[in-house]
Amino acid sequence: MEFNELLDRLIPEVTLETKDSYSKPLVKEIGSMVRAYRKRRGISQIQLSRKSGISQANISKFENGEYNISLSQLERLIRALNAHIVMEVKPNE
């Protein structure tokens, strides 16, 4: 599934009510995409942790949808993977 399709499907579920309120399905899908990319590149969570400065425990939780990663942390992970994120916001139809 492409990231754009993922956002189209999950954006209606996102809530911004409180600091701790987040869309677990969205976090889980993005974490899953990062995990799949990391594995395709042959990089372990420990290696990614060392490159990004984010603990291996938090990387594991994020990849499993159990940790609401900040955008700055996500950016650090993506840079450590030598990759970039492409996204698009579309109106509901």
Rosetta blueprint (number, residue, H / E / L):
1 M L
2 E L
3 F H
4 N H
5 E H
6 L H
7 L H
8 D H
9 R H
10 L H
11 I H
12 P H
13 E H
14 V L
15 T L
16 L L
17 E L
18 T L
19 K L
20 D L
21 S L
22 Y L
23 S L
24 K H
25 P H
26 L H
27 V H
28 K H
29 E H
30 I H
31 G H
32 S H
33 M H
34 V H
35 R H
36 A H
37 Y H
38 R H
39 K H
40 R H
41 R L
42 G L
43 I L
44 S L
45 Q H
46 I H
47 Q H
48 L H
49 S H
50 R H
51 K H
52 S H
53 G L
54 I L
55 S L
56 Q H
57 A H
58 N H
59 I H
60 S H
61 K H
62 F H
63 E H
64 N L
65 G L
66 E L
67 Y L
68 N L
69 I L
70 S L
71 L H
72 S H
73 Q H
74 L H
75 E H
76 R H
77 L H
78 I H
79 R H
80 A H
81 L L
82 N L
83 A L
84 H L
85 I L
86 V L
87 M L
88 E L
89 V L
90 K L
91 P L
92 N L
93 E L
